[in-house]
Amino acid sequence: ASFNGIRPIRYRSEGVEVLATPQGALQTLHLIRQAEDGGREQPRIELWYGFEQHMLPVRVRASDGYGRTLDQIIQPM
């Protein structure tokens, strides 16, 4: 969903990956958003879901065509 409406988005699985985090090494499933047809520039979005965290996202990274990156990663409580 976005401000422009709702549409399906496809993600490609990069498989199981051990992710280094401030909480330690986590076993994750890494997904990358696939580019849509239409030629419009879109941010690259990557998601890591933690197996021991009930498949909740433990890292989210978004990069745009201007070199800006937003990277959020799980922190210990």
N, C-alpha and C positions, 0 to 999 in steps of 0.2 A: 504494500500500500504506500502511496505517496500523495503529494498534493495534487498530482495530475490524474489520480484515479487508482484503481486496483487492477493488477494483472499478474498472471503467473510468472515466476522467475525460476530459472533452472540453475542448479549448482552442480559442479563437477566434484566428485570425491577424489581427494588426494590420498586417501587411505588412512590407516592408523599411524599416528605420529606421537612420539614422546616429546612433550613440550616442557621446557625449563621455565618455571615460574617462581615467584617469591615464596610460594607454598611448597616448592620442591618440584620434582619431575612428575608430570601427569600424563597418563595414557589418554590420548584424544583422537577424535575423528576430525580431519581437516577438510573443509569444503571451500571452494572458490566459486563465486558467482560467474556464470557464463555470460558473455556479451550477447546482447539482443540484436536482432536485425533492425535496420532502420538508420544506421549510420550516426546516431546521436552519441556523443561522448558521454560515457558513464564511469562512475568511480569503480575501482576494483575493490571488491568486498571479499574478505576471507573470514571464515568462522572456524573456531576450534571448540568442539563439544567434549566435555570430560566424562569418561566412562564412570569413574568413581563419584562424580558429581551429578549423577542421575541424568546425564546427557544435557546438562545446562551449559550454556556458552561460558568458557573459561578465558577466551581471548576473541576479540573482534578487531579487525584492522581494515580501514577504508582508506584508499589512496585515490586522488583525483589527477587529472591531466596537468595540473599546475605544480606538481611536486609536493603537494601538501598531504600529510598522512595523519590519521587519527588512529591510535593504537591503544586499546584498553585490554588489560590483563588482570586476572584474578589476584587479589591481595589477601594475606592472612588477616584474620579478625583479631 
